[in-house]
Amino acid sequence: MRKIADYGVRGKRILLRADLNCPVENGKIVPGARISAHAKTIKELSDRGARVIVLAHQGRKGSDDFMPMEQHAKALRHLLGKDVIYVDDVIGENAKKAITSLKDGEVLMLDNVRHLHCETEHPHGEGEIIYHLAPIADYYVLDALSVAHRKHSSVVGFAKKMPCFYGDVLAGEVGAVDKVRHSKDVTFIFGGSKVEDSFAIMKKWLLDGRAREVLVGGALAVLFLKAAGHPVGDSQDYLKTSKLEEKVPEAKALLEQFNGKIVLPVDVGLSIGMQRHEADVDAIKKGQIWDIGQKTIQRYVEVVSNSHCIVMNGPVGVYELEDFSKGTKEVLEAVAKCDAFSLIGGGHTITAIDKLGIEKRYFSYVSLSGKALIEYLCGKDLPGIKALEENENAFPVSHAHKVK
């Protein structure tokens, strides 16, 4: 892994692809963990005398959150404690002039790279952004696993034209996921409602024989309980409206194929009139399944306590409501307390950690990625990572001095 942290950068113009994509409320971005993490990379490079040019996106064309990057530049200024130059341009004369005028230690934020048609539409991940920016920069740094699964121009195109490196955030993410990928005994905890993602990882790891057990909660638990023949009460309506009912045959097949490896709740927290009622899974008559029950919590905590490596993706209940946050809170606390290597993923899981007041430092690694994390855990080649690896052969970077 060729990391930019290991090389001299003073006076070098560095194109840094970050993922500053933020939630947007009433037209204003809500800065989160991603922008804070990338700010550390940017500050470290700036403090070492690099001339940093930040490439990033916000939203997708046609979506409500598709907007310029000016607010992100202001957020970076606050986090860095230094000025961030902003130009509402990516490849035009204003952008080029700003890049060539940069002095050592200065930071420049270009506009949303998704304004460019080539960013998402070029079949080979190249296009005009590479043609215009590669000749006036020295190095390219990819700093986000969360965009590395996309074959976008600003993610993969520069690797064919200039020396490329891993940024600190990307290096940390890849290192953490690789620890899991090299483990032979992993406990998975899956919650939330992204069933396709959970199924993909289950199939890969259970078939490989490297998943110790898969503990399920959230909407996934409702689906599996239905597949196992248990009553699900009023959650039946949720299965229909969310189209998860279509996944019942697939869930049933997984239960049969991997008998005993997929661990289901033995009791649940039901919402009846918005109040919590505990019930064994065979005694559900009405109400919606909004959490795992106390006996299940104890069982999951015991499994976690005896694990060597843990991946948790998705809350196991409706953590937003205090009455139904019990399962998510106690399982997360058990993961935080145990000695196992723990990788936490998924936006809702991270939000739950913050809401429930659990310090992130107690987990081995809290991932900033979503879909890319899932694909990487499934063993897929990510275009951004592949481009960096191929670039290492194409560009030995003989003129880049390694920091002693």
N, C-alpha and C positions, 0 to 999 in steps of 0.2 A: 504494500500500500504506500504509494508515494505521496506523502503529506506536505502541504505547503508550509506547515509549521517547522519542517526540517530544513527549509531552504532560505537563503538570503533573499530579501524582497525590496530592500531600500532602492528607491528610484524606479522600481518596476511598475508598469501599468498593469493592473490585475483585474480582469473581468471575473466577477464573482457572482455565480448564479445561486441565489438564495431562494427560499420559499417564505415570502412575507405575507402570503394570503391570509387575511383575517376575516372574522365575522363582521358584518356591517349592520348597524342599527341606526335607523333614521338618517341614512346618508353618511354616517361617520363610522370609521373602522374601530374595532375593539381589539387593541393589541393583546397578544397572548404569548404563550411559551415559545412559539416558533420565532417570532421577531426578536424576543429577548435572547434566544440562543444564538441566532445569526449575528446579532449586535456584538456579541463577545468575539466572534471570528473577525468581524470587520474592525473592531477596536484593536485587537491584537495585531492585525496587519498594518493598520494605520499607525499605531505606536511604534512599529518597527520600520516606518518610513516608506511603506508601499503607497502607491497612488491607486486607490480602490474605486472601481466602477461597478456599482451594484445593478445586476439584472434580476428582475422579478416580475411577477404577475399578480393581478387581483381579479378574481372571478373569471367568467367566460363571456365571450361576446354574446349579447342578447339576454344575459342574466342581470338581475337587479343589483348584484354586487360587483358588476364589471365597471371599473372606474380607474382614473389616473392614480399615480403613485405619490402624489404630493403629500398626502396625509402620512404615508409611510415614512417619507423623508423627515417629517416633523417628529414622528415617534422615534426614529433613529437618533435624531439630534438629542432628544431627551435622554435616551439610553446611553449614548456614547459620551455625552457631556462635551461635545464639540460640534462644530458646524458640519452640516451635510448639504452640499450643493445639489439643487434639483433643477433639471431641465425637462420640459414637457415635450420630449423628443427621444427617439431611440437610435435612428440611423441617419438622420438629416444633418445639415451643416451645423445646427446649434449643438447637437450631441457631439459631433466630431470635434468642434472647436473647444467644447468644455473638457473633453477627454485629453486633447493635446495640450491644454493649458494647465492641467493639474500639476500641483507641486507635491513634493514628498509629504506623506502623511494626510493628504486631503482625501475626502470621500465624496463621490458623485453618485447620485441616484438618478438613473434614467427612467423614462416613463414605462408604462405597462407593455411588456414585450408581446403580449397577446393582441396589441393593436396591429401588429404585423401579420399579414396573411400567411407568410412563410413559417411563422412560429409553429402553428398547428397543422398546416396543410401540406408542407413540403414532404414528398414521399421518402426522401432520404435524410431528412432532418438537417438539411443545409439551408440554402436560401440567402436572401440579401443581407440578413443580420450578420452572417459570417463574412460575406464579401466586404461589408463596410467596416466592421469593427475589428476583425482579426489583424489586419495590417497595421493598426495603430495601437495595439496592445502587446504586451510581452508574454503574459501567462493567462491561462484560464483556470479557474477553481470552481469545482462543483461542490456545493456545501449542503445539499439537501437530498436525503434518501426519498423524501416525500414527493419529489418530481422525477426521480431517477428511473421510474417505470414508464415514463413517457418518451416517445421518440420525437421530441420537439427540438426545433433548431437550436435554441439557447441551451439545451441540455446535452445534445450529442454532436452538434455540428462543428464546434470549435476544436474537438479532439483530432480532426483530420488536418488542421491547419497550424496548430501551435502547441507548445508544451502545456500539459494539463496536470492538475493535482487534486487530491482530496482536500476539502476544507475540514476544519475541526469538528463541525457538527456531523458531517457525513461520515468521517472516520470513526467517530464515537458510535453512531448508529450501526454502521456495518460491523464494527468490532463486537458490539453487544449481540447482534443477531447471529453473527458467526459462532459465538459461544454456544448459543442454543442449537444452531444447525449442526454443530460438532458433538452435541450431547446425545447419549444413547438411552436416556431415561428421563423423559420430560412429562411433567404434569401440566395439562392445559385446563384453563378455566374460561369457558365461553359464555357470554351473556349477550345482552343487546338484541337487536333485530336483524343484523346483517347475516342472514342464514347462509347465503352462498359462500361468503368468506370463511365462515366456521366450517362448513362442509368440506371446502377445498383443503384446509389444513388437516382436518380429521382424516380424510382419505389418504393424504400423503403420509402422515406420521403413523397412523394405525397400520397401513399397509407395510410400511418400512419396519414395523415392530419396535419403534423407538418412543412411542407415546405410552407412558406408564398408565395414566388414566385421563379421561376427559370429563371434567365436571361441568354440568350445564345449568344455566339459569336464564332469566329474562324470557323473551319471546321464544328463544330456542328451546327452553325447557317445556313451554306450553306445547310446542310442535312435537317434541319427543314423547311427552306424556300421552298426547293424542295417538301417536304412532304405536305406543306400547299398550294401547287399549284402556288407558285410564280416563275417567271423566274429566273434562276441563271446564265445566260450568259455563258461565257467560263468556268466557274467553273463546268459546267456539265462534262467536260473532267476529272477534278480532282476527281469528285465523282466516275467516272468509273475506273480510274487507281488506286485509293486508295481502291476500292471495297466498298466504303461507299454507293454506290447506292443500294446495297443489303439491307441496313438498312432503306431505305425509308418507306417500309410498317410498320416497327416497330415504326419509328418516327411518322408516321401518326396516328397509333393507340394510342400512348401516347398523342398526341395533342387532339384527340377526347375524350379520357378517362378523361383527366385532363384539360378540357376546361378553358382557361383563366389563368391557373396557370403557364404555360410555356410561357414566354414572348419573342417574336421574334423581331428582328430589323425591324424598319419601313423604314429605309434607310441605305445605305451601302457606304463604300469607295471602289470604283472600281479601279483596276489597268488596265489602257489602255496605252500601250507603257511605262510601269513602272511609269506612272504619275497618281496621285490621281484625281478621278472624283467622285463627290457625286451624288447619284441617289436614288430615292425612290424605294422600292422593286418591285413595279409593273411596273417600267419603265426601268428595266435592259434589255439591248439588246445585249451588248457585254462587254468584259472585265471580269476580275476575281475579285471575292469578297475577298478583303484582309483586310477589317476592317469594323467596324460598322460606320454608318454615324453620323452627328452632332445631328440630332433630336433624334436618338437612344441614343447617349451619354447623352444628357440632361435628357432623360427619365430614363435611368439606374442610373444616379447620384441622381436623385430625390428619386428613390426607395431605394437606398443605404442610403441616408441621413435620411430616416424614418424607418430604420431597427433596430432591437434589437440584432440580432445575424447574422453574415455573414460568409459564407464559399465561398472562391474563389479558383478555381482550373483550371488553364489554361488561357493564354492570349486571348483577344477577337479579336486580329488581328495580322498581320505580324509585330510585334513590332521591329524586327531587322532592318527594314527600317524606316527612320524618317517619311516619308510621310504617313506611315500606322501604326504608333505607337500611334497616337492620342487617339483612343478608349481605348487601354490598359492603357495608362498613366493617362487619366482623370478618369477612373473608379477606378484604384488603388489609386489615390490621394483622391478620394471621400471616399473610404474605410478607408484610413489612417486618414482622418480628422473627421470622424463621431465618435459618442460615443459608437457605438455597439461593442460587443465582436467580434473580427475578427480572423478567422483561415485561413491562406494562405497555399495552398499546390501545389505540382507539380513543377518539376525541371525547366520547362520553365517559370513558373510564378515567381519563385525566381530569375532566370536569368534576367527576364524583370525588376524586382524591382531594381536590381543592375545596369542594363544598363540605366534605366531611371532616376537614381539618387534619388530614394525614400528611405528614411531611414527606415530600418526594425523595429526600435523601435516604430514607429507609429502604427504598427499592434499588436494586442494582442498576437498572436503567429504565427510564420512562421515555418511550419512543415518541417522536414528533410526527411519525408517519402513519398513514392509513392504509390505502390500497397497496402501496409499494411494500409496506411491511408484510402484508399478507402474501403477496406474490414472492417476495424474497424468502419467506418462511416455507413456501411451497416449492422452493428449489428452482424457481424460474430465473433466467438471465434477465437482469434489468438493463435496458438500453444505455442508460447513463453510466452505470458501473462498467458495462462491457466496453463502452467507448474509452473510458479512462484506462482500462487494462490494455486495450489494443494500442492506445496512444503511448504507453510506456515502452512498447517495442519500437514504435515509429519515431519517437523523440527521446533519445537518451539524456537530453538536457545537459549536455556537457558544459554549457556556459552558466548553468545554475549552480551556484556554490552552496554546498550543503553546510548547514550550521553545525559547528563542532560542539 
